[in-house]
Amino acid sequence: MAMANHSSSSSSSSSRVESLRSERIYSSKLYFDVPPTKVPIIYSKSYRISLLGFERMHLFDCCKGARICRFLIEEGILSKTQIVKPVSASKDDLLVVHSNAYLKSLKKSANVSEIIKISAVSLLPNYIVQQRILRPLRKQVGGTVLAGKLAKERGWAINVGGGFHHGCAEKGGGFCAYADITLCIRYAFQCLNITRAMIIDLDAHQGNGHATDFADDGRVYILDVYNKNIYPRDYEARKLINQKVELVSGTTTEKYLECLENALQAAERAFHPELVVYNAGTDILDGDPLGRLKVTPNGIIARDEKVFKFARRRNIPLVMLTSGGYLKSSARVIANSIKNLKAKNLIDLEMSESKVSGQFV
């Protein structure tokens, strides 16, 4: 009898959690209608982390997103007025995934310092840390969540930021304070009539955050290609990956693309998603000090093209996140890749009359 009561109580508690999650999602402002004069490329200058110069103590390029957009604008691929600006994720939005205890822990600068790996940040007043680090990250979270809606409506969306794949419900790490990928999928399940999602994580690092969050959720399939010799070496999370491709330091372009092609073919046979979230880190580039792989810029372009073709072939909406990349050349490579996707008709950046009238073709 006691066991039955416990089971009933547990079920009731779970139901309340799901009900509260739904209420938070439906009252959120992260989803909004984007006019047809905009294209599904999302960016805000508020993405930039600026911390009194302390940001230079980390290899992360805080100007990467701005430079990607500038390259595309200067080359006439994109106009400034076409870019979609997201809203920032609120506390209620973040509580859809994160616990209140975890969010409260971010009010201590030392905890944020540990997540972003800049020890000097622990010495700063927390209001500065909130304004200069966490607020930009929350804005990028808003961009990732909105990208899910835009991908469903337009077929694809690129958030020029986000991809915080080390963040999960109860903790952050590796410069990832919030779990934007988990949030994007939770919102899609709730609001977009999507029941199955695939995460294709091609950042050089293992995506342990979203793997932990979706550990018992058969609606989510994870394909993760990563360097097994580097951070985070989360062996428990590795068990939760549906299809893992473990590379070694020094893996070259040819080998990388061969492994990816085989993995995509296996994923296509194994799972039938209604949304793909593509974590497109450029830290696989040859020379990247953290990724330690040897993929060329043209290899990155070929990689992105393969993933977009995978989704296009099956008419699956695709969200792309620019994620990690610790070389200054990453921005140029990403811009060139977007340019290639346009040239191959895998994304459409043109404004036709039918689109302006609201009829998407």
TINUTOR-902009 format. One record per residue (C-alpha): residue number from 1; residue in one letter; x, y, z. Coordinates in pm, 1 decimal, decimal comma. Each point is the difference from the previous one (the first is absolute). Layout:
residues N
+-----+------+----------+----------+----------+
: pos : code :     east :    north :       up :
+-----+------+----------+----------+----------+
: NUM :    A :        X :        Y :        Z :
...
+-----+------+----------+----------+----------+
***
This chain:
residues 361
+-----+------+----------+----------+----------+
: pos : code :     east :    north :       up :
+-----+------+----------+----------+----------+
:   1 :    M :      0,0 :      0,0 :      0,0 :
:   2 :    A :    284,5 :    235,4 :     88,8 :
:   3 :    M :    165,4 :    -68,3 :   -334,3 :
:   4 :    A :   -325,0 :     76,4 :   -183,1 :
:   5 :    N :    -35,8 :    330,0 :    186,4 :
:   6 :    H :    359,0 :     90,5 :    -81,9 :
:   7 :    S :    -56,4 :    -77,8 :   -368,5 :
:   8 :    S :   -316,8 :    208,7 :     -3,4 :
:   9 :    S :    178,2 :    290,3 :    171,0 :
:  10 :    S :    290,7 :    -18,7 :   -244,6 :
:  11 :    S :   -236,5 :     -2,7 :   -297,9 :
:  12 :    S :   -190,8 :    298,3 :    139,5 :
:  13 :    S :    323,4 :    193,2 :     55,2 :
:  14 :    S :    116,6 :    -74,5 :   -354,5 :
:  15 :    S :   -334,8 :    115,8 :   -135,5 :
:  16 :    R :     29,5 :    329,2 :    188,9 :
:  17 :    V :    351,1 :     56,2 :   -137,6 :
:  18 :    E :   -119,6 :    -58,0 :   -356,9 :
:  19 :    S :   -300,5 :    225,5 :     54,0 :
:  20 :    L :    219,6 :    282,8 :    130,7 :
:  21 :    R :    242,9 :    -48,3 :   -287,6 :
:  22 :    S :   -285,3 :     32,0 :   -249,2 :
:  23 :    E :   -129,3 :    315,2 :    167,9 :
:  24 :    R :    345,4 :    158,5 :    -17,9 :
:  25 :    I :     42,8 :    -85,8 :   -366,4 :
:  26 :    Y :   -342,4 :    128,1 :   -101,1 :
:  27 :    S :     51,7 :    327,6 :    187,1 :
:  28 :    S :    350,4 :     49,2 :   -145,5 :
:  29 :    K :     92,1 :    287,5 :   -230,9 :
:  30 :    L :    283,9 :   -192,4 :   -169,0 :
:  31 :    Y :   -228,1 :   -102,5 :   -286,0 :
:  32 :    F :   -131,1 :    290,8 :   -205,8 :
:  33 :    D :   -110,8 :     54,6 :   -357,1 :
:  34 :    V :    283,3 :     95,1 :   -232,9 :
:  35 :    P :   -100,1 :    204,1 :   -306,8 :
:  36 :    P :     68,6 :   -152,7 :   -343,2 :
:  37 :    T :    242,4 :    283,3 :    -79,6 :
:  38 :    K :    241,2 :   -164,8 :    244,0 :
:  39 :    V :    200,8 :   -314,2 :    -72,7 :
:  40 :    P :     47,8 :   -273,8 :    263,2 :
:  41 :    I :    344,8 :    116,7 :    105,5 :
:  42 :    I :     -5,1 :    108,6 :    363,0 :
:  43 :    Y :    250,5 :    231,7 :    165,5 :
:  44 :    S :     17,4 :    293,9 :    239,3 :
:  45 :    K :    291,7 :    221,6 :     90,8 :
:  46 :    S :   -104,1 :    -81,3 :    358,8 :
:  47 :    Y :    151,5 :   -347,7 :    -53,7 :
:  48 :    R :    343,7 :    147,0 :     55,2 :
:  49 :    I :    166,1 :    -65,4 :    335,1 :
:  50 :    S :    198,1 :    300,5 :    118,3 :
:  51 :    L :    155,5 :    -28,5 :    342,0 :
:  52 :    L :    238,8 :    288,2 :     61,0 :
:  53 :    G :    261,7 :   -181,2 :   -205,9 :
:  54 :    F :    -18,9 :   -321,8 :    203,0 :
:  55 :    E :   -155,3 :   -175,2 :   -299,9 :
:  56 :    R :    345,3 :      9,1 :   -161,5 :
:  57 :    M :    112,1 :   -250,4 :    263,1 :
:  58 :    H :   -208,6 :   -267,9 :   -174,8 :
:  59 :    L :     57,9 :   -132,2 :   -352,2 :
:  60 :    F :   -367,7 :     48,8 :    -91,2 :
:  61 :    D :    -45,0 :    264,1 :   -272,1 :
:  62 :    C :   -267,8 :    230,4 :    141,7 :
:  63 :    C :    -24,7 :    189,1 :   -330,0 :
:  64 :    K :    -49,6 :   -307,9 :   -218,4 :
:  65 :    G :   -371,7 :     51,3 :    -60,9 :
:  66 :    A :     38,8 :    366,9 :    -88,0 :
:  67 :    R :    276,4 :    -78,6 :   -248,9 :
:  68 :    I :   -198,6 :   -280,7 :   -163,9 :
:  69 :    C :   -287,3 :    240,0 :    -63,8 :
:  70 :    R :    232,9 :    276,4 :   -115,9 :
:  71 :    F :    163,8 :   -230,5 :   -255,8 :
:  72 :    L :   -340,7 :   -104,4 :   -136,8 :
:  73 :    I :   -122,5 :    359,7 :    -18,4 :
:  74 :    E :    317,7 :    132,7 :   -162,5 :
:  75 :    E :    -18,8 :   -268,0 :   -269,7 :
:  76 :    G :   -366,6 :     70,0 :    -74,4 :
:  77 :    I :   -117,6 :   -341,9 :    120,6 :
:  78 :    L :   -214,5 :    154,4 :    269,5 :
:  79 :    S :   -130,7 :    343,7 :     93,1 :
:  80 :    K :      2,5 :    131,0 :    354,6 :
:  81 :    T :   -376,6 :     52,9 :     -4,4 :
:  82 :    Q :    -60,3 :   -368,8 :    -80,4 :
:  83 :    I :    158,0 :   -127,7 :    322,8 :
:  84 :    V :   -239,3 :   -110,5 :    275,9 :
:  85 :    K :     65,4 :    133,8 :    350,1 :
:  86 :    P :   -115,6 :   -231,6 :    279,7 :
:  87 :    V :   -115,3 :     84,9 :    350,5 :
:  88 :    S :    188,6 :   -111,7 :    307,2 :
:  89 :    A :    -99,2 :   -312,2 :    192,9 :
:  90 :    S :   -163,3 :     94,2 :    331,3 :
:  91 :    K :     30,9 :   -189,9 :    326,2 :
:  92 :    D :   -334,6 :   -168,3 :    -68,4 :
:  93 :    D :    125,6 :   -106,7 :   -343,3 :
:  94 :    L :    313,9 :   -150,3 :    150,4 :
:  95 :    L :   -203,9 :   -181,7 :    266,2 :
:  96 :    V :   -154,9 :   -205,6 :   -279,2 :
:  97 :    V :    324,3 :   -200,9 :     18,6 :
:  98 :    H :    217,2 :    128,1 :    285,2 :
:  99 :    S :    -68,7 :    -37,5 :    370,1 :
: 100 :    N :    -48,6 :    306,1 :    215,2 :
: 101 :    A :    296,5 :   -111,6 :    212,3 :
: 102 :    Y :    229,4 :     -2,5 :   -303,3 :
: 103 :    L :   -110,4 :    345,2 :   -118,0 :
: 104 :    K :     49,8 :    132,3 :    353,0 :
: 105 :    S :    354,4 :   -139,7 :     -1,9 :
: 106 :    L :     83,2 :    233,5 :   -290,2 :
: 107 :    K :    -41,6 :    294,2 :    236,8 :
: 108 :    K :    343,5 :    -89,9 :    135,7 :
: 109 :    S :    278,9 :    125,7 :   -223,1 :
: 110 :    A :    226,1 :   -288,1 :    100,8 :
: 111 :    N :   -247,4 :   -250,1 :   -144,6 :
: 112 :    V :    -22,2 :    188,1 :   -330,1 :
: 113 :    S :    379,1 :     25,9 :     -4,2 :
: 114 :    E :     24,2 :   -378,2 :     20,0 :
: 115 :    I :   -243,7 :    -43,1 :   -290,3 :
: 116 :    I :    174,3 :    242,0 :   -235,7 :
: 117 :    K :    351,5 :    -90,5 :    112,9 :
: 118 :    I :    116,7 :    354,9 :     75,0 :
: 119 :    S :    118,4 :     -3,8 :    361,4 :
: 120 :    A :     17,3 :    380,9 :     29,5 :
: 121 :    V :   -378,2 :     21,9 :    -48,8 :
: 122 :    S :    -45,4 :   -137,9 :    351,8 :
: 123 :    L :    132,8 :    332,1 :    132,2 :
: 124 :    L :   -261,6 :    212,5 :   -178,0 :
: 125 :    P :   -328,7 :    118,3 :    153,8 :
: 126 :    N :   -276,9 :   -230,6 :   -117,8 :
: 127 :    Y :   -207,4 :    280,5 :   -155,7 :
: 128 :    I :    285,2 :     56,6 :   -247,5 :
: 129 :    V :     19,7 :   -372,1 :    -72,5 :
: 130 :    Q :   -376,9 :     -5,8 :    -57,6 :
: 131 :    Q :      9,2 :    298,4 :   -236,9 :
: 132 :    R :    314,8 :    -80,6 :   -194,9 :
: 133 :    I :     -4,6 :   -382,2 :    -17,5 :
: 134 :    L :   -331,0 :   -157,2 :     91,7 :
: 135 :    R :   -225,1 :    255,8 :   -169,1 :
: 136 :    P :    171,2 :    -51,9 :   -340,9 :
: 137 :    L :    -28,2 :   -376,1 :     49,0 :
: 138 :    R :   -370,6 :     30,7 :     81,6 :
: 139 :    K :    -49,7 :    200,7 :   -317,8 :
: 140 :    Q :    166,7 :   -277,5 :   -199,6 :
: 141 :    V :   -228,7 :   -252,1 :    170,0 :
: 142 :    G :   -294,5 :    205,4 :   -123,5 :
: 143 :    G :    145,4 :    -19,8 :   -350,0 :
: 144 :    T :     30,6 :   -378,3 :     11,3 :
: 145 :    V :   -356,1 :    -48,9 :    123,0 :
: 146 :    L :   -138,3 :    236,9 :   -265,3 :
: 147 :    A :    203,0 :   -186,0 :   -263,5 :
: 148 :    G :   -212,6 :   -307,2 :     65,1 :
: 149 :    K :   -318,8 :    187,8 :    -88,8 :
: 150 :    L :    155,9 :    161,7 :   -306,5 :
: 151 :    A :    137,2 :   -333,1 :   -122,9 :
: 152 :    K :   -345,8 :   -152,1 :     22,9 :
: 153 :    E :   -146,3 :    292,1 :   -197,5 :
: 154 :    R :    276,8 :     54,4 :   -256,0 :
: 155 :    G :    176,2 :   -336,8 :    -16,9 :
: 156 :    W :    323,6 :    118,3 :    160,9 :
: 157 :    A :    140,0 :    257,9 :    241,8 :
: 158 :    I :    348,6 :    102,0 :    109,1 :
: 159 :    N :     70,8 :    151,0 :    339,4 :
: 160 :    V :    334,5 :    178,2 :    -28,1 :
: 161 :    G :     75,9 :    -99,7 :    356,2 :
: 162 :    G :   -118,2 :   -258,4 :    251,6 :
: 163 :    G :     84,2 :   -368,2 :     -2,9 :
: 164 :    F :     68,1 :    -26,0 :    374,7 :
: 165 :    H :     19,9 :   -377,9 :     -4,0 :
: 166 :    H :    179,0 :    -42,5 :    335,5 :
: 167 :    G :   -284,8 :    162,5 :    193,8 :
: 168 :    C :   -273,2 :   -216,9 :    151,6 :
: 169 :    A :   -281,6 :     40,3 :    250,5 :
: 170 :    E :    213,3 :     -7,8 :    312,3 :
: 171 :    K :    339,0 :    130,7 :   -106,6 :
: 172 :    G :    205,5 :    188,4 :   -255,0 :
: 173 :    G :    352,1 :    -37,3 :   -131,4 :
: 174 :    G :    229,2 :     70,9 :   -292,1 :
: 175 :    F :   -126,6 :    358,2 :    -49,4 :
: 176 :    C :   -360,3 :   -131,5 :     -1,9 :
: 177 :    A :   -210,0 :    146,1 :    280,6 :
: 178 :    Y :   -338,1 :    -83,4 :   -152,9 :
: 179 :    A :   -136,0 :   -301,1 :   -191,2 :
: 180 :    D :   -128,3 :    173,2 :   -313,4 :
: 181 :    I :    -20,4 :   -319,5 :   -209,0 :
: 182 :    T :   -219,5 :   -170,4 :    259,8 :
: 183 :    L :   -218,9 :    309,7 :     22,4 :
: 184 :    C :    -38,5 :     21,1 :   -377,5 :
: 185 :    I :   -123,8 :   -358,1 :    -16,0 :
: 186 :    R :   -227,1 :     31,0 :    304,6 :
: 187 :    Y :   -170,6 :    302,2 :   -158,6 :
: 188 :    A :    -30,0 :   -180,6 :   -333,1 :
: 189 :    F :   -164,8 :   -301,3 :    163,6 :
: 190 :    Q :   -246,2 :    223,1 :    179,8 :
: 191 :    C :    -90,3 :    253,0 :   -268,4 :
: 192 :    L :     96,3 :   -122,1 :   -347,8 :
: 193 :    N :   -175,3 :   -336,0 :    -25,0 :
: 194 :    I :    340,5 :   -170,7 :     -9,6 :
: 195 :    T :     32,4 :   -339,5 :    166,2 :
: 196 :    R :    350,6 :   -113,9 :   -103,1 :
: 197 :    A :    322,3 :    199,7 :    -13,2 :
: 198 :    M :    355,5 :    -82,6 :   -100,9 :
: 199 :    I :    308,0 :    176,4 :    134,1 :
: 200 :    I :    297,5 :    -11,6 :   -235,6 :
: 201 :    D :    289,2 :    123,5 :    210,0 :
: 202 :    L :    313,6 :     60,0 :   -205,7 :
: 203 :    D :    185,1 :    226,0 :    239,5 :
: 204 :    A :    340,6 :   -150,5 :     80,0 :
: 205 :    H :   -107,7 :    -54,6 :    361,0 :
: 206 :    Q :   -243,6 :   -260,7 :    126,4 :
: 207 :    G :   -346,6 :    147,4 :     59,0 :
: 208 :    N :    -54,8 :   -128,1 :    351,5 :
: 209 :    G :   -264,2 :    255,3 :    104,2 :
: 210 :    H :   -283,6 :    -84,7 :   -237,6 :
: 211 :    A :     84,9 :   -371,0 :     28,5 :
: 212 :    T :    -57,8 :     22,2 :    375,4 :
: 213 :    D :   -322,9 :    196,3 :    -38,7 :
: 214 :    F :   -153,9 :   -245,6 :   -247,0 :
: 215 :    A :    132,9 :   -316,9 :    163,9 :
: 216 :    D :   -339,5 :   -168,9 :     27,7 :
: 217 :    D :   -175,2 :    166,5 :   -290,7 :
: 218 :    G :    -43,9 :   -226,0 :   -302,0 :
: 219 :    R :   -131,6 :    294,6 :   -201,7 :
: 220 :    V :    354,9 :    136,4 :    -33,4 :
: 221 :    Y :    276,4 :   -167,3 :   -200,7 :
: 222 :    I :    357,4 :    122,8 :     44,4 :
: 223 :    L :    276,1 :    -35,2 :   -258,5 :
: 224 :    D :    324,0 :    133,8 :    146,6 :
: 225 :    V :    336,6 :      9,8 :   -180,6 :
: 226 :    Y :    273,7 :    115,7 :    236,4 :
: 227 :    N :    364,4 :    -24,3 :     99,8 :
: 228 :    K :     -0,7 :   -255,1 :    281,7 :
: 229 :    N :    337,3 :    121,6 :    131,4 :
: 230 :    I :   -115,7 :    345,2 :    113,2 :
: 231 :    Y :   -248,8 :    166,4 :    237,5 :
: 232 :    P :   -245,1 :    -94,6 :    144,9 :
: 233 :    R :     78,5 :   -374,0 :     11,0 :
: 234 :    D :   -345,1 :    -57,3 :    148,3 :
: 235 :    Y :    -13,5 :   -379,2 :    -14,5 :
: 236 :    E :   -345,3 :    -26,3 :    156,1 :
: 237 :    A :   -146,5 :    236,5 :   -260,4 :
: 238 :    R :    173,7 :   -194,2 :   -278,4 :
: 239 :    K :   -219,5 :   -299,0 :     84,8 :
: 240 :    L :   -305,4 :    213,5 :    -80,0 :
: 241 :    I :    101,0 :     85,9 :   -358,2 :
: 242 :    N :   -198,9 :   -197,9 :   -256,9 :
: 243 :    Q :    278,9 :     10,0 :   -256,1 :
: 244 :    K :    344,3 :    115,7 :    101,4 :
: 245 :    V :    298,8 :     38,0 :   -229,1 :
: 246 :    E :    312,9 :     29,6 :    209,4 :
: 247 :    L :    289,6 :    162,7 :   -181,0 :
: 248 :    V :    358,4 :     44,8 :    115,5 :
: 249 :    S :    212,4 :    313,3 :     -1,1 :
: 250 :    G :    144,3 :     69,3 :   -343,6 :
: 251 :    T :   -289,9 :   -146,5 :   -201,0 :
: 252 :    T :     18,2 :    144,7 :   -352,6 :
: 253 :    T :   -268,5 :    132,5 :   -234,9 :
: 254 :    E :    -32,8 :   -312,3 :   -213,3 :
: 255 :    K :    -41,5 :   -230,5 :    299,6 :
: 256 :    Y :   -237,3 :    243,7 :    172,2 :
: 257 :    L :   -232,4 :     32,4 :   -298,7 :
: 258 :    E :      3,3 :   -376,1 :    -58,1 :
: 259 :    C :   -102,2 :    -62,0 :    363,8 :
: 260 :    L :   -270,0 :    266,3 :    -20,6 :
: 261 :    E :   -147,4 :   -139,3 :   -321,3 :
: 262 :    N :    -22,4 :   -347,8 :    150,1 :
: 263 :    A :   -153,6 :    137,9 :    318,9 :
: 264 :    L :   -264,5 :    198,2 :   -188,4 :
: 265 :    Q :    -95,6 :   -305,7 :   -202,9 :
: 266 :    A :    -36,0 :   -205,0 :    319,6 :
: 267 :    A :   -206,3 :    274,7 :    164,9 :
: 268 :    E :   -227,5 :     16,3 :   -303,1 :
: 269 :    R :    -74,0 :   -370,1 :     34,9 :
: 270 :    A :    -42,3 :      8,6 :    376,6 :
: 271 :    F :   -221,2 :    301,0 :     66,2 :
: 272 :    H :   -255,8 :    219,7 :   -171,5 :
: 273 :    P :     12,9 :    348,9 :    154,5 :
: 274 :    E :   -236,3 :    290,9 :    -54,9 :
: 275 :    L :    267,0 :    251,6 :    104,8 :
: 276 :    V :    380,3 :     -2,7 :    -22,6 :
: 277 :    V :    209,3 :    213,8 :    234,4 :
: 278 :    Y :    347,5 :     27,9 :   -147,8 :
: 279 :    N :    279,0 :    110,1 :    234,2 :
: 280 :    A :    252,8 :    120,6 :   -255,9 :
: 281 :    G :    313,8 :     76,9 :    199,0 :
: 282 :    T :    302,7 :    110,7 :   -200,2 :
: 283 :    D :    246,9 :   -114,7 :    264,0 :
: 284 :    I :     69,9 :   -298,2 :   -226,4 :
: 285 :    L :    212,3 :    234,8 :   -213,6 :
: 286 :    D :    366,4 :    -83,4 :    -42,7 :
: 287 :    G :    191,2 :    208,4 :    251,8 :
: 288 :    D :   -282,6 :     48,7 :    248,2 :
: 289 :    P :    170,0 :    -18,7 :    341,3 :
: 290 :    L :   -293,3 :   -170,8 :    173,4 :
: 291 :    G :   -143,8 :   -228,7 :   -269,2 :
: 292 :    R :    332,7 :   -153,0 :   -108,5 :
: 293 :    L :   -134,0 :   -135,1 :   -328,1 :
: 294 :    K :    135,3 :     77,2 :   -347,1 :
: 295 :    V :   -300,9 :     84,9 :   -214,8 :
: 296 :    T :     53,2 :    263,6 :   -269,1 :
: 297 :    P :   -229,1 :    300,1 :    -63,7 :
: 298 :    N :   -130,8 :   -176,1 :   -312,6 :
: 299 :    G :    -63,9 :   -304,1 :    218,2 :
: 300 :    I :   -225,1 :    211,4 :    225,4 :
: 301 :    I :   -190,7 :    122,6 :   -305,4 :
: 302 :    A :    -42,0 :   -358,2 :   -124,2 :
: 303 :    R :   -110,0 :   -112,3 :    347,1 :
: 304 :    D :   -272,9 :    263,9 :     24,2 :
: 305 :    E :   -118,1 :    -78,8 :   -351,4 :
: 306 :    K :    -31,8 :   -370,5 :     88,0 :
: 307 :    V :   -215,9 :     76,8 :    304,5 :
: 308 :    F :   -226,6 :    240,3 :   -187,5 :
: 309 :    K :    -39,3 :   -253,1 :   -282,0 :
: 310 :    F :    -85,8 :   -265,8 :    258,2 :
: 311 :    A :   -286,2 :    216,4 :    126,7 :
: 312 :    R :   -109,8 :    129,7 :   -340,6 :
: 313 :    R :    -13,8 :   -352,0 :   -145,9 :
: 314 :    R :   -266,1 :    -90,6 :    253,7 :
: 315 :    N :   -162,6 :    342,6 :     24,4 :
: 316 :    I :     93,2 :     37,0 :    367,8 :
: 317 :    P :     19,4 :    349,0 :    156,6 :
: 318 :    L :    357,4 :     72,6 :    108,2 :
: 319 :    V :    137,8 :    230,1 :    269,6 :
: 320 :    M :    371,0 :     84,3 :    -29,5 :
: 321 :    L :    197,3 :    139,6 :    295,9 :
: 322 :    T :    351,0 :    137,0 :    -48,7 :
: 323 :    S :    126,6 :   -132,9 :    335,7 :
: 324 :    G :    373,1 :    -32,6 :     79,3 :
: 325 :    G :    298,5 :    113,4 :   -203,4 :
: 326 :    Y :    311,5 :    156,8 :    145,1 :
: 327 :    L :    188,5 :    129,9 :   -301,9 :
: 328 :    K :    -52,4 :    352,1 :   -134,7 :
: 329 :    S :    -42,8 :   -160,6 :   -342,0 :
: 330 :    S :   -318,2 :   -178,5 :    112,7 :
: 331 :    A :   -225,3 :    295,8 :    -85,0 :
: 332 :    R :    126,3 :     12,6 :   -356,9 :
: 333 :    V :    -47,4 :   -376,6 :    -40,2 :
: 334 :    I :   -358,1 :     13,2 :    131,3 :
: 335 :    A :    -85,6 :    291,2 :   -228,7 :
: 336 :    N :    144,3 :   -188,9 :   -297,4 :
: 337 :    S :   -200,5 :   -307,9 :     97,0 :
: 338 :    I :   -325,6 :    198,0 :     12,7 :
: 339 :    K :     92,3 :    146,8 :   -336,7 :
: 340 :    N :     47,4 :   -354,7 :   -134,7 :
: 341 :    L :   -334,2 :   -116,1 :    142,4 :
: 342 :    K :   -166,7 :    284,8 :   -186,5 :
: 343 :    A :    187,7 :    -81,0 :   -322,4 :
: 344 :    K :   -108,4 :   -365,9 :     25,2 :
: 345 :    N :   -364,4 :    107,8 :     56,1 :
: 346 :    L :     -2,7 :   -162,4 :    342,7 :
: 347 :    I :   -107,0 :    329,2 :    157,6 :
: 348 :    D :   -188,4 :    288,6 :   -157,3 :
: 349 :    L :     99,3 :    356,8 :     85,3 :
: 350 :    E :   -202,1 :    166,1 :   -274,7 :
: 351 :    M :   -322,7 :    189,0 :     62,1 :
: 352 :    S :   -249,8 :    -97,2 :   -267,0 :
: 353 :    E :   -338,7 :    166,6 :    -42,6 :
: 354 :    S :   -175,3 :   -313,9 :    122,1 :
: 355 :    K :    199,6 :      9,5 :    322,6 :
: 356 :    V :    -66,5 :    365,9 :     62,4 :
: 357 :    S :   -371,6 :    -71,8 :    -35,8 :
: 358 :    G :     37,2 :   -275,4 :    259,2 :
: 359 :    Q :    -22,2 :   -298,4 :   -238,7 :
: 360 :    F :    311,3 :   -209,9 :     48,6 :
: 361 :    V :     98,8 :   -231,0 :   -281,7 :
+-----+------+----------+----------+----------+
***
